[in-house]
Amino acid sequence: MDVYLPRTLPEALELKARHPEAMPIAGGTDVMVDINFDRHRPTALIDLTRIPELAVWRREDGHIFLGAGVTYTRIMQELPGLRAWFQAARTVGSPQIRNRATVGGNLGTASPAGDALPVIAAHDGEVIMISARGERSLAWHEFLVGVKRNALHPDELIAGVRWRTVRGPGSFSKIGTRNAMVISMAGLCLLLDEEARAVRVALGSVAPTIVRAAEAEAFAAAEIARAGAWDDPKATLSEGTLAEFGERVTGAAKPIDDIRGTARYRRHACVVLGRRALAWALADRRG
Ligand SMILES: Cc1cc2nc3c(=O)[nH]c(=O)nc-3n(C[C@H](O)[C@H](O)[C@H](O)COP(=O)(O)OP(=O)(O)OC[C@H]3O[C@@H](n4cnc5c(N)ncnc54)[C@H](O)[C@@H]3O)c2cc1C
């Protein structure tokens, strides 16, 4: 196996153009597991860990750009104000995994259980891809095309993800078979967008890829408006309305039975995660 060690982005892009079959490796927390279990035997690896352009995040013109090479540990240390991002990063693996694993790797693997992915979806994130031919971007739902499938071309690398800054509370929560070091059985990111007076809800692990619960989002935004809570954060929603929101969230799920859990349990998990997340967001607004 050849291992390429580019030190600059142009060098990496040139290598990927010349060797499109070469597999990028960032933290290696998915790649090395697959190699160890003999699920993949790539003829070449391109190590991306030396490329500074991929390891940056920045605020730009009302947006945030998060480089593909930023690790979960850095998200927790450098972006604690982005609550949903922080909470998702904190749930990934163990400290050792979080020190290595990157958001670009989560996008590259494109597992429905990738914890960064519902957060990207709830933020309406776009994925930026780069090659020697130039740059292009796709909305998250155009990039994630199926179970462990994405729209990346063989000569491209993921540069990062970008989203418009959202003003309002939000959270990420997940359910698994234990409290830590667990791949989620169901995951949910909820954001209240105060400017657009909208609620955004994305689900992981309960469909072939990440889904948004559009019907539940519209229901919650209308109920918040009906309660006058967009203007008055002290106003709140009844337990019954929160429960109905949870039921509508689960309507977006298309879960299956697998080794981690049953479809029935996953549907129930979505009800609970949805209801709790909306209640937390409203409580945050009340201060
Ligand atoms: C013990 C353990 C626990 C885990 N727990 C969790 C968890 O709780 N939640 C979770 O979501 N995941 C978990 N994972 C999976 C893994 O850590 C994540 O998917 C992580 O985000 C992968 O990042 P990485 O940098 O290690 O990716 P890598 O393994 O380096 O790469 C993964 C894939 O992305 C591609 N890739 C990486 N960077 C780029 C790029 N810039 N451009 C193009 N392609 C790229 C690679 O070619 C490969 O296909 C766990 C893994 C382990 C081993």
The ligand as an SDF file (V2000), in Angstrom:
LIG
                    3D

 53 58  0  0  0  0  0  0  0  0999 V2000
  -14.2720    3.4560   19.1090 C   0  0  0  0  0  0  0  0  0  0  0  0
  -14.9990    4.3180   18.1070 C   0  0  0  0  0  0  0  0  0  0  0  0
  -16.0990    5.0550   18.5290 C   0  0  0  0  0  0  0  0  0  0  0  0
  -16.7950    5.8580   17.6310 C   0  0  0  0  0  0  0  0  0  0  0  0
  -17.8700    6.5880   18.0870 N   0  0  0  0  0  0  0  0  0  0  0  0
  -18.5430    7.3820   17.2240 C   0  0  0  0  0  0  0  0  0  0  0  0
  -19.6550    8.1560   17.6880 C   0  0  0  0  0  0  0  0  0  0  0  0
  -20.0310    8.1340   18.8610 O   0  0  0  0  0  0  0  0  0  0  0  0
  -20.2870    8.9580   16.7860 N   0  0  0  0  0  0  0  0  0  0  0  0
  -19.8890    9.0210   15.4650 C   0  0  0  0  0  0  0  0  0  0  0  0
  -20.4880    9.7760   14.7040 O   0  0  0  0  0  0  0  0  0  0  0  0
  -18.8480    8.2990   15.0230 N   0  0  0  0  0  0  0  0  0  0  0  0
  -18.1610    7.4920   15.8580 C   0  0  0  0  0  0  0  0  0  0  0  0
  -17.1180    6.7440   15.4050 N   0  0  0  0  0  0  0  0  0  0  0  0
  -16.7780    6.8030   13.9820 C   0  0  0  0  0  0  0  0  0  0  0  0
  -15.7320    7.8660   13.6090 C   0  0  0  0  0  0  0  0  0  0  0  0
  -14.9630    8.2570   14.7180 O   0  0  0  0  0  0  0  0  0  0  0  0
  -16.3950    9.1080   12.9700 C   0  0  0  0  0  0  0  0  0  0  0  0
  -17.1340    8.7650   11.8260 O   0  0  0  0  0  0  0  0  0  0  0  0
  -15.3600   10.1940   12.6220 C   0  0  0  0  0  0  0  0  0  0  0  0
  -16.0260   11.4090   12.3380 O   0  0  0  0  0  0  0  0  0  0  0  0
  -14.4670    9.8010   11.4550 C   0  0  0  0  0  0  0  0  0  0  0  0
  -13.4920   10.8170   11.2980 O   0  0  0  0  0  0  0  0  0  0  0  0
  -11.9790   10.4710   10.8920 P   0  0  0  0  0  0  0  0  0  0  0  0
  -11.2750   11.7670   10.7280 O   0  0  0  0  0  0  0  0  0  0  0  0
  -11.3800    9.5000   11.8350 O   0  0  0  0  0  0  0  0  0  0  0  0
  -12.2360    9.7650    9.4730 O   0  0  0  0  0  0  0  0  0  0  0  0
  -11.3250    8.7450    8.6690 P   0  0  0  0  0  0  0  0  0  0  0  0
  -11.4370    7.3950    9.2660 O   0  0  0  0  0  0  0  0  0  0  0  0
   -9.9670    9.3080    8.4480 O   0  0  0  0  0  0  0  0  0  0  0  0
  -12.1220    8.7830    7.2760 O   0  0  0  0  0  0  0  0  0  0  0  0
  -13.4530    8.3600    7.1780 C   0  0  0  0  0  0  0  0  0  0  0  0
  -13.9150    8.4460    5.7200 C   0  0  0  0  0  0  0  0  0  0  0  0
  -13.9340    9.8020    5.2870 O   0  0  0  0  0  0  0  0  0  0  0  0
  -13.0290    9.9900    4.2000 C   0  0  0  0  0  0  0  0  0  0  0  0
  -12.4190   11.3110    4.4080 N   0  0  0  0  0  0  0  0  0  0  0  0
  -11.8930   11.8160    5.5510 C   0  0  0  0  0  0  0  0  0  0  0  0
  -11.5430   13.1080    5.3770 N   0  0  0  0  0  0  0  0  0  0  0  0
  -11.8310   13.4170    4.0950 C   0  0  0  0  0  0  0  0  0  0  0  0
  -11.6990   14.6130    3.3000 C   0  0  0  0  0  0  0  0  0  0  0  0
  -11.2530   15.7700    3.8060 N   0  0  0  0  0  0  0  0  0  0  0  0
  -12.0890   14.5540    2.0040 N   0  0  0  0  0  0  0  0  0  0  0  0
  -12.5900   13.4030    1.4740 C   0  0  0  0  0  0  0  0  0  0  0  0
  -12.7750   12.2640    2.1690 N   0  0  0  0  0  0  0  0  0  0  0  0
  -12.3940   12.2720    3.4840 C   0  0  0  0  0  0  0  0  0  0  0  0
  -12.0630    8.8110    4.2350 C   0  0  0  0  0  0  0  0  0  0  0  0
  -11.5460    8.5130    2.9560 O   0  0  0  0  0  0  0  0  0  0  0  0
  -13.0060    7.7210    4.7420 C   0  0  0  0  0  0  0  0  0  0  0  0
  -13.8010    7.2420    3.6790 O   0  0  0  0  0  0  0  0  0  0  0  0
  -16.3820    5.9310   16.2710 C   0  0  0  0  0  0  0  0  0  0  0  0
  -15.2510    5.1980   15.8420 C   0  0  0  0  0  0  0  0  0  0  0  0
  -14.5710    4.4030   16.7510 C   0  0  0  0  0  0  0  0  0  0  0  0
  -13.3740    3.6280   16.2740 C   0  0  0  0  0  0  0  0  0  0  0  0
  1  2  1  0
  2  3  1  0
  2 52  2  0
  3  4  2  0
  4  5  1  0
  4 50  1  0
  5  6  2  0
  6  7  1  0
  6 13  1  0
  7  8  2  0
  7  9  1  0
  9 10  1  0
 10 11  2  0
 10 12  1  0
 12 13  2  0
 13 14  1  0
 14 15  1  0
 14 50  1  0
 15 16  1  0
 16 17  1  0
 16 18  1  0
 18 19  1  0
 18 20  1  0
 20 21  1  0
 20 22  1  0
 22 23  1  0
 23 24  1  0
 24 25  2  0
 24 26  1  0
 24 27  1  0
 27 28  1  0
 28 29  2  0
 28 30  1  0
 28 31  1  0
 31 32  1  0
 32 33  1  0
 33 34  1  0
 33 48  1  0
 34 35  1  0
 35 36  1  0
 35 46  1  0
 36 37  1  0
 36 45  1  0
 37 38  2  0
 38 39  1  0
 39 40  1  0
 39 45  2  0
 40 41  1  0
 40 42  2  0
 42 43  1  0
 43 44  2  0
 44 45  1  0
 46 47  1  0
 46 48  1  0
 48 49  1  0
 50 51  2  0
 51 52  1  0
 52 53  1  0
M  END
$$$$
